[in-house]
Amino acid sequence: MAEQEIDEHSGVETTGHEWDGIKELNNPLPRWWLLVFYGTIAVSIVYWILMPSWPGITGYAKGLRNYSERDRVENEVAEFNAKRAQTMNRLLAAPSIADIEKDPDLLQYTLAAGGSIFGDNCATCHGAGGQGAPGFPNLNDDDWLWGGSFSEIEQTIRYGVRSGNPKAHVNVMQAYGKDGVFKPDQISDLVEYVVSLSGREADPAAVARAAPLFAGTCAACHGPDGKGNQSLGAPNLTDDIWLYGGDRKTIRQTLMYGRGGVMPAWADRLSEEQITALAVYVHSLGGGQ
């Protein structure tokens, strides 16, 4: 056997490998590292015996414990669904929202479930907090186009607005300018009239000229005083809450080209208990009527 070379600087044997004048030292691994390494080997052998480990042609070695992570997850999901079904049955059995609110546990669950459903389905249009956007109602205030009672909110969620469902809310804001019902100067006068309804400064002469136009056409939906009609989905024009915007330019655009936003019907997309939970959540956002 050839005599091992000793490195003159470190006093450690070399392995005999050399590259570009650099010689590899034959330093032994630290004892603690070797003990850990051998320990992992021992643990792995025990694991192979007790737990599922080795794949086979038609299955796998299930180990002495016969443990299955998939079975554990399926059992936990089944247990969760069973508990949720009990709570959902209580939710559907509640005669009114007042009964739900009297049960703190049921109310907490319903609001949590409704908030999750809202985030998944409604937040895209109405915003994460229900604050709305131009063309999408703010659900945090107490201004409701189609009514803010629990049953009315549930009806709107279930069947939508202009969704094509036979039971959906339907109304028409006509394109008075585009359809030639009013001339451009009459549209301008109506803009001033609508502005005046919300208590803002407007051209008195234009308001006077537009008064008979509003009474003969717009009052049928918005009412003679402009306070709106929830049964028709006609907004109140006397407050400072606007679905598309209350500046003169936007009001003119509405009168010229009309409006016809669509809210989908959720009856075919959500279960009965999900619709109920969502209605409770939306009702809670704006202090529903």
N, C-alpha and C positions, 0 to 999 in steps of 0.2 A: 504494500500500500504506500502510495506517495505521501511524503511528509507534508502536513498542512502548513501553509504559509501564515505567519503571524504579522498583522499590520503593525508597523513600527510606531505609529502615532497613537493608536488606541489599545494596542496589545490584544486585539481580538482576532480570532482566526478568520481567514477569508474563505469564501466558497469556491474560489478558483475562477470565478467569473470576472472578466475585466472588459471595460469599454472605454476607449479613448483615454487610457491611463488611469481610469477610476476603477478601483477594486471593490467588489461587494463584500461587506462584512457578514459573518455568520452569527448575528446577534440572536439569541434565543428569545422567543415570545415571553412577555411578562407572565408570571405564574397566575396572577388574578385573572388575566385574559383567558388563559387556558382553562382555568376552573369554570369560568362563565360559559365558555364554549362547550365544554363537556357537559355542563349542566343543561344547556339547551338541547343537546342531543338526548339526554335522559328524559327531559320533559316531553320532547317530541315523540319518543317511543311510547311513553305513557298515554299521550294524546291519541296516537294511532290505535291504541288498544281500546280506549274508552269512548272515543268520539268518532263520528263519520269522517272518513279520511280518504280511503283508496277507491278510485273509480273502477268499475268493472264493465263487462260487455252489456249486461242487462240491468245493472243497478250499481250500487256502491256498498262498501263496507260500512254498516251502521254503527259499529262499535258496541261495547258491552252496555252502554247507557241507552242505546237506541234513541238518541236525541235528534230532533229535526228542528232547525231554526224556522223553516217554512211552516211546519205545523204550529209552532209557538205563535208566529205572527197571525196565522189564520184563526187560531183560537182567541187571541186578543181582539182581533177585528170583529169576530162573531160576538164576543162578549160586549164590546163597545156598541155594536149595532143593536143588540138586544136591549141594552140600557137606553139607547137613543130612541128606540121604538116605543118604549114605555113612556118616555117624556113627550114624544110626538103625539102619542095617543091622548095624553092629558091635554096637550095643546089643542088638538082638534075637538076634544070634548068640551072645552071651555065655552060657555054660552056667549060670552062677550069679552071685549078687551079689558073691561073692568075686573072680570074674574081672573084674567091672566095677571093683571097688576096686583091683585090681592095675594098672589102666591109668589113670594120673593124668589124662590128657587126656579120656578117655572119662568118667571119674567126674565131672570138673569140668563137662563139658557136660551130663551127665545130671542133676546136682544143679541146675544153672542152669535147664534145661528143666523139671524137676520142680517147682522153686520157682515158676516162672512159671505152670505149669498149676495148682498149688495155689492161688496167689493169685487166679486167674481163677475157679476152681470150688469150692474147699474152704474158703477163708478166711471166707466168709460165716457158716459155722456153727462151724468150729473155731478161728477167729481168725487174724489175719495171721501170727502166730508159732506157730500150732498149739497155743496154750495152752488151747483149749476154753472151755466155758461150761456152766452147768447144763443137762444133757441132751445135751451134745455132748462127747465124750471129749477129754481132754487128751492130745495126741500127743507131748508132750515127756518124759513120765515113761516108766517101763518096765512099766506096768500095762496089759495088753491083754485086752479082753473075749473076743476071738475068736482070740487068738494073735498074737505079734509077730514071727514069722519072716517072711522076705521073701515066701515063697510064700503064707503066710496073709494078710499085708497085701495082696498082689496080688489074692488071692481076694476079700477083702472089698471092695476098690475095684471090682473087675470086676462083681460081682453084687449088692453092697449088703447091707443088713440090713432084713428085712421090706419089701423093695422091690416085691414082686410077681414078681420074676424067679424061675423055677423052681429056680435054683441059689443063691438068696440065703440068707444066714443067717436062721434063724427060731427064736425062742423066745418064751415067754409068761411075763410076770410077772403072775400072776393078781390080780384085785381081790378079795382075801380078805374085806374088809369089805363092799364093795358087793354081792358075790355071795352073802353070807350064810354063807360057810365058817366064819368066826370071828366071835364076838360082840365088841362094843366093848371089854369088859374083857380079852378074850383078845388083842385087837390091842394094847392098852396093855402087857400082859405081854410080848408079842413085841418091842415097841419096846425095852423094857428089856433083853431078851435080846440083841438085835442090838447095842445100845450096849455091852453087856458084852463081846461078841466082839472089839471093837476096843480092849479094854483100858481102857475108861473106867468110871468109877464108876456103878453101877446098883443098883436095888432088889433085894437078894438074894432076897426072897420072890417077887417077880415073875419073876425069872430062873428060879427053881426051878419055878414053875408053867408057864412057857413052854417049858422044856426038852423035854418030851414032844411038845408041839405042833410045835416046830422039827424034832425028829427024825422025826416022822411025816409032815410035809408039806414043809418047806423044804429038808431035808437031801438030798432027791432031786436037786436041782439044785446047791445051794450046798455040798453035802458035809456029813458029820456034824460036821466041825470048822469049817464056815463059810468054808473057804478058796476056794470057788468051783470052777468047771469051765469051762475055755476051750472045750472041744468043744461045750458047751451055751450059751456066752456068759453064764454065770452069774458075777457079780462076786464077788471075794474080800471077805468082810465083816469080816475080821480086821485089815485095814490101815486107814489113814486117808485112803484115796482113794475119793471118792464121786462118782458120775456126776450125781446129782440133789441131793446134799447129805446130810450125815451128822448133822444135828441131829434131835432127837426129833420135831419137828413134820413135817419132810420124810420121815423114815422112816415115821411113822404114815400120812402121805398115800400113800406108796408101797404100804404094806400094805393100805390101805383101797381104793385105786382102781387099783392096778397101774401098769405102765409099758409103753410100746410104741413107742419112738422109731423113726424110719425113716431109713435112709441110702440114697440112690438108687443104682441100678446104673449104672455108667459104661461098661459094655461097648458100649452103643449110642451113646454120646456122644463117647467118646475112642478114638483109634486104639490099636493094640497097643503101638506104641512109646511113646505118651503114657502109657498105663497103666503100662508098665514104668518109665518115668522117674519118674512120680508115686510108685510103690511104693518106688523107691530113695530118693526124697526123704523120704517119710514114715518109712521105716526108719531114715534117718539122724537124724531129729529126736529120737527117743526111745531111741536105742541099741538098735534092734530085736533081738529074740532070735536 
